[in-house]
């Protein structure tokens, strides 16, 4: 509210011109900021952290994940995606990159254990630029990025750029309305896009992914026939 009042004063806007939109996330912003502060401290001092990872129930309360026991991870970076803040980490003993939503983390503790050096983790060594890595894992999805060819409605490029940024290659016109493009992304990301924007996007290749999408559509059709 104070920020809106300051903006109104600086730019002579009526405060009534601003609308405050409530976040869909139940987590209190103070607790999220507190979590971020602890994680940043661990990153600066190159220490492991432990925490409980949770999910929301029907009443918007955080409840522990089925795993039960606390997680121990090597924290490296913090990223924002689709309105949520994520910790980018490595989960021992694996050589992978893990994503954890920070609003779902509780009881975060910085340990005395020095985190594993980033350049000793295979998936981090293969990343190169972190921004490119995140573009290839749009929506913070897991999986090995692959080249996916999509048929896209040329009126919907805003959606494509929001998801893939500059990670778009081999743009070719199919006709006046549609283009084919190549993107490097995960299977899950491509499938999610094909489902949510089925009026504007079609998976052309790889054929295995196209079949997987068709099989899922068949399953959904059977469900909705009931």
Phi, psi and omega in degrees: 000315179299323179296317179297320179296321179294317177298318179298322180291316184290319187250008176058039175267144171286130181304333180294347179281347181262141177240127177270120180261124180288135178293148176283345179281132182286335188300139177290136184298330179296316180294323177295315179297322177296318178299315180299319180298317179294317181296317179298322178297318178295319180296315181299322183264005175054052180241153173288159173233156170241153179195164171263137178251136190230174172221167180270144172263186185295342180261008179078018179262144177284130176233148183300148177292160181303335180304322176084298185282156181297155175269148170235125184222162172262110184273141182231314184214164176239135181226153177248130180217125176051040176085357178248151180254131186240147168267130174259121190213181170238136180254108179301147005265019188277161179260036189248177170251131181243149176243133177228125176292126188289331179290346179263002182262138176224163177054048180284131180230132174275125182267176176272356183280127178291132181292158178293139179298133185302321184285000175265357181260120189306312185295328175290321179298327182280349187288309189077251181273127183296325179296320178294321178300314181293325177296328180277353176236051184303141185075014182056044180271149178271163175121161179284126179296140177229163176278123180241130176263126183241146167263122186233145174288126184294345176278356185244026181293338176300316177300315182296316180291326177299324182276318191245353179057232180273005183276051181234128185228163172052052178286121181225136179285129173271314174204196184294335185259328189240147171242159165252140180222157173250135174229148174262113183203178179275159177302316182298318180298317180294319179294317178301317180296316181297326178285314186282338180232046185296339178280351186230348187225137175226134176281122178264320178201157007288157183299325180298322179287323177298318178294320180299320178295316180297320179296320179294322177298320178298317178300316181293323178299318179296322179296315185279353173283339185288000000 
